[in-house]
């Protein structure tokens, strides 16, 4: 096959491309330039898409003996991933930019361009497994290396697009083995730190990034009764479940910590309260992408945040998609805008975007109404 290998400049994508070459494919490397003003170097593990990353990607291609190109996708990245990030926070939701990048950039723009150029597949360094059926659909499974599994952020791409993807690292037991393989192949990125956090917020100051783009929007921090406890410079800098950075100046009357229960974008208020008010026993989601048929009442597991724990749920399809937690289990701090991914064992069944929650903690209506308000503004 003709394979386009996405080379980020990191160790995972370099080893994935090397394995595609070993498999006998005709491989071409491409580095996606996603930043309009790339930094010269990365700051440790923060950021990506620097000039240093592009140079590392080129050197990896040279070692592998494959052609190499740089594609400027910065406009697409800005108009989809960054714009969505800003709009979601402004509407009181908490987006996952890695999900949107996979959806709009890696397995939309990049894949479409690759297919137009006659490539059969796009190869990346994601940790996940794919099985391709005779009908062309892809089955997405968790990676063998569970701490690195990325099926949660990949599921948004859907079975049709993932049918044209390759994840050579899906069966690797540990990240250490990937680094050892890179060193054995003479790849200089073998010891390069992993990137983490939000790639386009290189300094890790998400609040500062949002204030710089959205401006100051002062408002009140209130309790569940509406009593004003403090003020904020922008409700968009908070997320459901947040404990630190509330700057209230005084503890709750019972001395217990307060948490963000909800964000009301219309009133521009942040609602805070005790941790038990964050308890969730059911999650409602929309924009469902199905990988397999799931019957109403089916039991499976669900994941609601990247690297979050699985919970056992029952599926309800009578009014959209709702999952109800079983065995008396609860989640806490589930935010609208995040992904809900359903699994049967290690196999992905569906992906959807969280719209709201219910639970004993939302009995007063505050926590659930905050999520509903965010959904209504979408």
N, C-alpha and C positions, 0 to 999 in steps of 0.2 A: 504493500500500500504506500501511497504518497502521504506522508505525515508532516504536519506543521507542529513543531515543538515550541511551546511558549516558554521562553527562557527569561525568568525574572532577574537573574543574577544571583540567585540563591542556590544552595546545595540540592534541594529537592528537585527542582526543575532540571538541573544539570544531570543528575543521575537518572531521572525519568527519560530524558532525551537519549542518554547513553544506552539505556535498556532498549529503547525503540530502535536504535541503530543496530544493537546486537541481535534484535529479532529479525533483521533483514529488511526493514522498511527503508524507503527512500525518504530521508529526514531533512527538513529545512528548519533552521532556528529563527525565531523572531522575538524581539524584545518589544513589549508594549510600553511606549512612553506615555504615561498617564498624567504627568504633571506639566503644567505650562511653564513653570519656573523651577526646574529641578535643582535641588541642592547639589553641591559638588560631591559631598560624602554623606553617608548615613551617620546618624548619631547612635552608636551602639546597636540596640535591637529596635530602635524606633524609626519609623518612616520607611519609604521604599521609593523606587523609581528615580533614584539619584543618578548622577553621571557615573558615579562609582559602580552602581548596579548594572548600568548599561555596559560598562567596560568589563565587568566580571562575566556578564552574559556572552559578550563577544569572545573573551578568552576561552570560555567553556566550549563554544562552538568550534574554535580553532583546535582545541585538544581533540574534540570528537571528529574533526575533519568534515564538518557539514557547512553548507552555505548559511549566512547570517544576515538578517535585515533588522532595521528598527522601524516600527510603524508608529506614527504619531496618532494616538487615540485620545489625546488630552481633551479635545472638544467633546467627544462622546462621553468621556468620564465625567467631565464637569456638568454636562447637561442632563445626565442620568443619575449617576451615583451621588455626586456632591449636591446637586439640586434636590434630589429626593431626600437626602440627609437633612438639609436645611428645612424643607417643607414639612417633613414628618415631625421634627422637633418643634417647629413653630405651631403645629396643630396639636401638640400635647402628647405625641406618641414617641416611641423609642425605636428608631430604625436599626437595622443591622447592615452596614455598608458592604460587608463582605458578601452577603446574600445578593445585594443589588449588583455588585460588580460581576459576580458569576452570571447573574441573569442578563444584564444588559451589555456587558463588555466581553467577557471571556467566552461565553457560550451563546452570544448573539452577534455582536459586531465582528469579533475575531473569527468565530466559526463561519459566519455567512461569507466573509471575505475569503476565508480559506477554501470553502466549497466552490465559490465563484472562480477561484484560481485553479481548480482541478484537484485539490487535496481531498483525501478520503476521510481524514480524521485530524483532530487537534489533540496533542499530547501535553499533559500538564503534570506537575509534581504534587497534585492533591493526593491525600490519603483517603482512598475509598476504593471499592471494587465494583466492577461492571460485568454483567453477563449479557450477551447479545443474543436475542431470540431469532428464530427463523423469519419472524414477521418484521424484523428491523427494530423492534422496541428494545429498550435497555432496561435491565433490572439493576437497581442501585443497591449496594450492600455496604455495611460498615467495613472499615479497614480492619485488618488483622491487628495492627497497632492501635488499640483502642484509645490511648491518651491523645493520639494525633488524628483520630477519625474526623473527617470533614464532610461526611455524607449529609449532615444537618444543613450546611451552607450550600451544598451542591444540589439538593433536591429541587430547588426552585427552577432549575433549568429544564426539568421534565424529561420523560423518557424519549421523546422524539429527538431532541437536541443531543442528549447524552448518548444516543446511538452512534454519534459521530465523535465520541470522546475516547481517550485512552488514559488510564491511570496506572502506570507501571509500578507504582509504589504501594498499591493496595494490599499486597500480600507480604510486605516487609514486616517482620516482627517488631523491630525497634528502630528509632531514629539513629541510634548509635551505629547500627549496621549500614545505614545510608551514608553516614559520614565516613565510616571505614571504607566503604566501596568507592566513594569519591576520592579519598586519599590514594587508594590503590590505583585508580585510573589517572592520577596526576592532576586532578581538578583542584585549583587553588582555593575554591570556595568550601573545601571540606570542613573547615573549622569556623566558617562564617556564622555569626549569631543569627538565630531565627528572628524574623520581624514579628512584631505583635502590636496590639492596640490598633488604632485607626491609621491607615497608611498615609492619608493626606493631612493628618494632624501630627506632624513629626515630633513636636515637643510634648505631646501627651496632654496638652491643655485643651480639652474639648470645649469647656465652658468659654475660654478665651476665644477660640475659633468661632463659636456660635455668636458671641457678642460682637466680634469683628465683622461678621457677615450680616447679622440680623439687627444689630444696634441695641441700645439700652431700652428696656421696656419694664419700668418699675411696677411692682404690684405687691400684693399682700400674701403673707404666709398665714394660713388660718387652721384652726382645729376643726373637728367634725361638726361642731356646733356653729361654726362661722366666726368664732372669736379670733380677732387679729392677734397673732403672736409675734410677728416680725414682718420684714419686707424683703424683697428680692429685686434684682436688676433685670431679670428675664426668666419667666417660668420655663422657658425652653432649656435652661441649663440643669433642670432637675429631671429625674426619672423615677418611676414607681419602684419602691423598695429601697430607695436611697436613705442612708442614715447620716453620713458625714456631710459637712458643708452646709448645714441648714442655718447656722449663725443666728440662733434664736436668743442667745444671751442668758437664758434661764431654763432649767429642766422642767419637765412635766410635774404637776402637783404630786404625783406618786413617786417621782424621782427616776422613772424608767425612761429609756431612750425613746425618741420619736422617730418615725419613718415617714417618707413621702408615700401617701396613700393614693393620691391622684393629682392630675394637673388639669385645671379648667382654663382652656385657652381663651374662651370668650370673656370670662370674668377676669382673666389674667391672675388667677390665684393658684397657690400651691397648698394642697390639703395635707396635713400631717396628723399622725396619731400613733397608737401602739402597734406593735408587731402583729398581734392577733387579728387586727383589722385588715391585714394583707393576705389572710388565709384564703385560698382559692380551691374550690372543689369541682368547678366546671369551667371550661374554656370554650368560647365561641370564636370561629374563624371563617374567613371568606377567601375568595380568589383561589379556590382549591385546584391543585394540580394532582391528578390521580396517576399513580403508577400501576395500580391493580384495582380490581373491583373490591369494594368493602361494603358489606351488608349492614343495614341498620341494625343496631344492637350488637355488632361484632365487638369482640374483646381484642385489644392489642396494647402496645405501649406507645407513649408519647414523650417527646422532648420539646421544651419550650424556650430553651436558650442554648447557645453554643457551649458545648462541654457541660451542659446541665445533666442532671440525673434523669433516667427513664422513670416514668410512672405508669402503672397499669390503669387503663381507661376502658370505658364502654363508649362506642360511637353512636351518636344520634344524628339522623339525617332528615328528620321531619321538617325542620325549618333551617336549612343550610347545614353547616357542619358544627356540631358541638361534641366535645368529649367530656365525659363525666368520670372523675377519678374514683377508683374502686378501693376496696379494702380499708376504708377509713383514711386513706392517704390525703395529704394536702400539699399544695405548692404555696409559695409566698412571693409576693412582689412580681407577679406576671404583668408585663407591660404590653399595651396595645402597640402594634407595629412590628413586633417580633414574629419570628416564624414558629409555626407549629408543625412538627414532622411526626408522622405516624409510622411505626415499625411493627413488623411481624418477625420477631427474633432480630436478626441483623439486616433484614430486607425492608427497604423503604416502601411504604404503601401510598403515602400521600404527603403533600406539603401545602400549607395554607398560611395566611397572614392573620394574626390574632386581632380580633376586633373588640372583645370584651370578656369579662369574667363574672362568675357568681360564686358565692361561698358564705360561710358563717360570718366572716369578717366584714362582708358588705351588707350586713343586715340593716345598717342605718341608711344605706343607699349611697353613701359618699364614694366608696372605692369603685363601685360598679358604675355610678353615674359619671365619674371622671373619665373612665375609659369610653363610655358611650359618647360623651361630649367630644372626645378626640375623634371617634369614628364619624360622627356627624359632620365634622369639619373637613373630612377627607375629600 
